[in-house]
Every structure is written in C-alpha cells, then in structure tokens.
Amino acid sequence: KLIAPATPRHNGKVERSHRTDQERFYNDRRFFSLKYLNEQIDRYRRQSNRQPLSCHGWRSAQQMLENYVYLV
C-alpha cells in the first residue's frame, strides 16, 4: 500500500528532508539552464552530506557511509 503524498505522519523523515532541501536550496535560487541546475545540486549535495547531524552522533552522512563501508 502506498502512502498519500504530503502526509508527514506517515513519512515524516522523507517529508522533512524535502522541506529542508526546499528551504536551504530551491527557495533562494533561479536556474537558467539544466547544466547550471545540475552543478548547483551537486554542490549542495556535497555540502549537505558533510553536515554533522545530531541523529548521527554529530557525524555527517559522509562519515556514516565511510564507517558503514569500512565495517562491511
């Protein structure tokens, strides 16, 4: 069964991620070409993945991935 779109009570983490991306990235930018959009998305993704998060014990997503790959 699929959940209804925009239902944070069912899919809060994904909805929160989308809202954060909207606030930090999309709201303040204008894109005049697909190439420029892709460049900016790559830059934002790299910055975002290096941002420490309390839910990860103040480690970044990049650090979590590196630790996971090391353990596997």
C-alpha positions in Angstrom: 0.0 0.0 0.0 1.3 3.4 -0.9 1.0 6.4 1.4 -0.7 9.5 0.3 1.6 12.4 -0.9 2.4 15.1 1.7 1.5 13.1 4.7 4.3 13.7 7.2 2.7 11.5 9.9 3.3 8.5 7.6 6.5 9.5 6.0 8.0 12.2 8.3 11.7 11.7 7.6 11.2 12.0 3.8 8.9 15.0 4.1 11.3 16.7 6.5 14.2 16.1 4.0 12.2 17.6 1.2 11.2 20.6 3.3 14.9 21.1 4.3 16.0 20.9 0.7 13.3 23.4 -0.3 14.3 25.9 2.4 18.1 25.6 2.0 18.3 25.2 -1.7 15.4 25.7 -4.0 13.7 28.8 -2.4 16.6 31.2 -3.0 17.8 30.1 -6.4 16.9 30.5 -10.0 18.1 28.1 -12.7 18.6 29.3 -16.3 19.9 26.0 -17.7 19.8 22.3 -16.8 23.6 22.3 -16.7 23.6 25.1 -14.1 20.9 23.3 -12.0 22.9 20.1 -12.0 26.1 21.9 -11.0 24.3 23.6 -8.1 22.6 20.3 -7.0 26.0 18.6 -6.9 27.5 21.3 -4.9 24.6 21.4 -2.4 24.6 17.6 -2.1 28.3 17.6 -1.3 27.8 20.3 1.4 24.8 18.6 2.8 26.4 15.2 3.1 29.3 16.8 5.1 26.9 18.5 7.6 27.1 16.9 11.0 23.8 15.8 12.4 22.8 15.1 16.0 20.9 11.9 14.9 24.2 10.5 13.7 26.1 11.4 16.9 27.3 14.6 15.3 28.8 12.8 12.4 28.0 13.6 8.8 26.2 11.3 6.3 29.6 11.0 4.5 31.2 9.8 7.7 28.4 7.4 8.4 28.8 5.9 4.9 32.5 5.6 5.2 32.1 3.9 8.6 29.5 1.5 7.1 31.7 0.6 4.1 34.6 0.0 6.5 32.5 -2.4 8.6 31.2 -4.4 5.7 
